[in-house]
Amino acid sequence: MNFYVITGGYVVAGGLAVGIFLYGKSDGNSFFDKAYRIFCVHCPRLLKKGLTKCCGKRAPAALDAAWDYVCYKNNPIVQLFYLLVVGGGYLTFVAFGYPHIPNPYLHRAHKYIGFVIYLMCVSVWWKACSADPGIVTASNVEDLCEVYEWDEQIFTSQKCNTCNLLKPARSKHCSLCNVCLAKFDHHCIWINNCVGVANHKWFLLFLFWHLVICAYGSGLGATIAYHIIQEKDLFRAVFVDPVSRERKQATWMIVIQYMLATEGMVVFVTILCAVMGLVLFGFFMWHLNLVRIGTTTNELSKWNYLKWCTKQEEDGQEKVKGLQNIYNKGILKNFREVFIPINVHKLPRQFAAEKEKKNGQKVESVPPRKAAKGKDKIKKG
């Protein structure tokens, strides 16, 4: 009974936290809005008052600085958490699951296959973390403005006030990384890096290999559990209640309780892999679909906002039908653009600049082609 109470408590608490995060607002009247004010406004305020009385004025300031670092600065905290979860999960399975391999259903080769998949996961994760996502600089901005032309719908000619550079279409300034990125998709906390034109493929491979390890781990775990149940013939066994000493015939619930008591770590890792595998599958397919239609996460939000604004106008429905994504070049070209991307640091003008340095000659800078004039629908970066 305690197991079900604890599990139910975790589910309720987790659901409440997710609901507050997704739906809570500081000025609403819904249940989640009120919970948001309690946990995110009043509780921190009371905590700061308590810290001020106990430790002086420096304590709340230190708390604010720590919160700012965790939530609004580039930091390795989530990366360390990733290593803890993935590394810890793999080592847990090695310690508690591998002793059951080989068995009549699993060859000993699965031990080595699992290790190779784990290495692939960590390798592509590190590559996505460390790869240059495609930073816009003064030396490549003119080339990028020609590669990615403004469509005068969701992208128009404008300057980044932070970088003081002209913004190529499909680019965006990341406040966490403090740079402009070519073909910006989003900032991923798991890799502590932006996803842009240069590392988009590594991000997709990061999702793919973690989907593989989750599917593989859940499959191995389920097979191991099935082998134990068959080997011990648990569904024909008679179990004794430790409290009442009553003898009971096996049921699904009793067998599950037995497995949790004797092989709890294997069952836990298997369930975790299955749940995370479903999440990763949905996320991976969603990103593949964005590539298929020639857009990015950033651009999708811009398109949704533009369509909403256009619908508010007279004949808005007809105008929405006239919107066209000029960056959608067809499925094959869209995928080629992601998996064989341009090198933003080896573009024509940069080659000319290198040649100029070698020969000591001056090369004229050709201004980027200007987009046709049109109504500036969106000015957001």
N, C-alpha and C positions, 0 to 999 in steps of 0.2 A: 504493500500500500504506500509505503514511504517513497518508493521509486516513482510511482505514478504522480504523487503529490509534487515531488521535486521536478519531474519532467514537465508537468502541467504548469508549475510556477515559472520555469524557464521560458516556456512557450508564451505564456501570458505577458511576462516582463519583456521578452524580446519583441512581441507584437506591439505592445504599448510604446516601446522605444522607437520602433520603425514608424508607427503611426504619428507620433509626435514630430519626428524628424521630417516626414513627408508632408503632413497636413497641418501641423501646428503653426499658428501665426500669433503675433503679439497683440493684435487688435481685433480678433474674432470672438465669437461667443459659442463655438462648438466645443465638444468635450476635449478634442485635441488642442484647441486654442487655449482653453483654461489650463490643461495639463502643461502646455508649453510655457505659459506664464509662471506656473508654480515651479517647474524644474529648471527653466532657463532664465528666469528673471528674478523671482522672489528668493529662491534658494541660494543662488550666487550672491545676492545682495546681503542676505543674512550671514552667509559664510564670511563675506568681507568684513562685516561689522564685528563678528566674533574674532576674526584674525586681528583686526585693529585693536580691540580691547586686550587681547592676549599677547600679541607680539609687536604692536606698534604699527605705524603707517607704512613701513617698508614691506610688511607681509602681503597686504592686498596688491601693492605695486608689483611684487615678485610673482604673485598669482596671475595678474594681468599679463605680465611679460611671458610667463610660461604658456598661457593660453594662446597668446598671439603667435608664439613660436610654433606651437603644435598645429594650429589651425590655419595660419596665414603666412607661414614661411616654409621654404623648401627645407625639409629635414628627413633624416633616414628612419624615423620611428616606424612608419608603415612597412618599410623595407625589412627592418629587423623583425617585425611581426610576421611578415611573409616567410622569412627564413625559419622562424620558430614553428610556424604552422606546417609548412611543406617539409622541412627537415625533420621536425618532431614527428609528423605523421608517418613519414617513410621509415624512420628508425623504430617507431612503435610497431609498425607492421613487420619489420624485419625481426624484432625481438619476440613478438607474440604470434605472428602469422607464419613466418618462414619455417618454424619447427614442424609444421604440419605438411610441409612440402619436402619431398615428393609424396604423393598419395595416388590411389587408383585413378584419380581424375586430373591430376596436375603433374606434369613432368618437372624434374629439377631445373630445367632450363629457364623456368619462369622466374627463378631467383635472379638470374643474370639479365633477363629481359627487363624486369622491373628496375634494376639498377641503371640500365642504359636509358630507359625512359626518364628516370629521375634526373640523370645527368643532362639529358636534353632539356628538361624543364628549367633547371637552374641556368644552363648555358644561354638559352634564348631569353630568359628573364634578364640576365646580366647584360646581354647584348642590347636589349631594349632600354635598359637603364643607362648604359654608357654611350650609346650611339648618338651622334649629333642629329637632332630631329629636323634640321634644315633651317638654320638661323639666317635671317635676313640681315645683311650688312651693307655698308656703304659701297663695297666693291661688287656686290652681286645684285643690288636692288634694281638696277636698270634692266639687266637681263631677265630677272624674274618678272618684271612688269610686262615684258614682251611674251614670256612663256605663259603667264596667267593674266589674260586681258580682263579688264573690268566689263561686267555685263550690264551696268547701269540699272540693275534690278536689286540685287543684294550686295553688290560691291561697286563702289564709285571711287574716283580718284580723290584721295585724301592723305594727309600726312599723320604719322604717329607722333603724338605730342611728347611721348616719353623717349622714344629712340631718335626723334627728329629725322625720320626717313619717310620717303614716299612708301605707301603701303600697297604692295602688289595685291591683285585680286586673290581671294582664297586665303590670305594671310590674316593673322591676328596677333595682337600683343598679349603675352601671358604675364599677368601681374606677379605670379609666383617665381617664374624663371627670369622675369624682367628683360625679355627679348621678344622680338617679333619673329614668328615662325611661318615659313612658306607652307601653304596648303595645310593649315592648322586643323587638327581634328578635335583634340581635347587634351587636358592635362590629367595624366593618370597617376594617382597616388601610389599605386602598387609598384610602379617603376620609378617613382620620384622624378618624372621627366615628362615633357610634352610629347604628344604623338603628332608628327608632322610628315612632310613628304619623304624625308630621308629614313625614318625609322618606322613608318606605318606597317611595313611588312613584318618587322620584328615584333611589333605589338600583336599582329594577327597570329604569328607563329607562337607567341607567348600564350595566347588564348587556346590555340589548337593543342599544344603539347600538354597543357594543364587539363584540358578536356580529356585527352588520351589517358593521362595518369589516373584521373578520377574514374573513368570508365574501366580501366584495367584493374585498379585497386578494388573497386566495388565488385567486379566480376570474380577476381581471385578470392576476396573475402566471402562472397556468397557461396562459392564452390567449396571453400574450406569448411564453412558452417554446414553445408549439405553433407560433406564427407563425415564430419563428426556426428551428425544426427544419424546417418546411416550406419556408421561403424558401431555406435553405442545402442542402436535400435531404440532411440528415445521415445518414439511414438507408441512403442509396445511396453515401455518401462512403467513401473509403479513408483510413484514419488511419495515421500513421507513429509507431511507438514512439520516443520521444525518447532512450531509452537504447540499445536494440538496433538501431534504425533499421529494424526489421521492419515491413512494410506489412500492415495488418490490415483486414479488412472490418468495417463498422460493426455493432455490437451494442447492445442496450439499455444495458449497463453502460458501454460506450465513449462513447455519446452523452451519458449522464448525467455522466460524467467531463468531457467536453468542455464541457457547459453549466456545470458547476461552475467550470471554469477560466476561461471567457470571460464568463459572466453569473452569477458566484457570488453577488453581492449580491441580485439579483432572485430567484434560487432560494432563498436563505436566508430572505428576507422572506416569500416565498410559503409555504414550509414552516412558518415560525413562525406565520403567520396561520392556516394550516390546523390546526395542532396546538392553538393557543390557541382557535380557533373551536370545535373539538370540546369542549374543556373548558368554555368559556363556554356552549355550548348545553346541556350537561348541568346546569351550575349554574343557568342561567336557568330551565330547565324544572322543576328541583327547587324553586326558590323560587315559581314559579307554582303548583305543586302544593300548596305550603304555604298559599298564599292561597286556593286552591280549597277546601281542607278547613277553612279558618278557624282556622289556628294559625300560630305563629311558630317560628323556630329554637329560641329559649329554651323555649317551651312544649313543643315536640316532645321535647326531652331530659327535661323534667319528666314528660310522659306516659309515656315509656319507663321512667323510674325508678319511677313509681307503679305501672305494670302489673307490673314485675318484683317490687316489694314485695308487691303484692296476690297474685301467683301463689304466693308463699311461704306464704300463709295457707291454712287449711282451706277447701275449696271455692273456691280462688283463681281457677280458670278461669271459674267461673260469675260470680264477683264482677267479673272483668275485663269480661265481656260487659255488665255493668250500668253501667259507666263511660260517661259521656256528656259530650261537649264542647259546653257551652252557648254557646260563642262562635262556633260554626259556624252561620251564619244562611242558608246556601244560597249557591250559586256567585255569582249576580249581586250579592247584598248584600255578600258577602265582598270581591269585587273593587271594588264601589262604596266600601266602607269604606277601602280602600287608596288608590284613585285620587281619591276626593273625601273626604279625611279631615276630622275635626273640627279646629278651631283651638283648641288647648289654652289659649291666652291670651285667648280671647274666648268665655268660657263664662258662663252666667247670673249667678253670684255675682260675677264680675269686672265685668260690666256694672253690677250693683247697687253695687259698691264705687266705680266711677267716678261713678255717679249721686250717691252719698253725698257724694263729694268736691265735686261741683259744687253740690249743694243744701245741704251742710252738715248733712245729717240722718244719723242713725245707723240702719243696716240690720242687723237681727238675723241672725246666722249660724245657718243650719239645719244641724244635724249630719247627716253622710252616713248613709244607710240601712244599718243593720247587717245582716250576712249571718246566715242561720240557723245555729244551732250545729251542729257536726258534727265528726267526727274529723279532727284536723289531720294529714293524711298527710305533707305536705312542709313543712318550715320554711325551705327554702333560698330566698335572694333570687333 
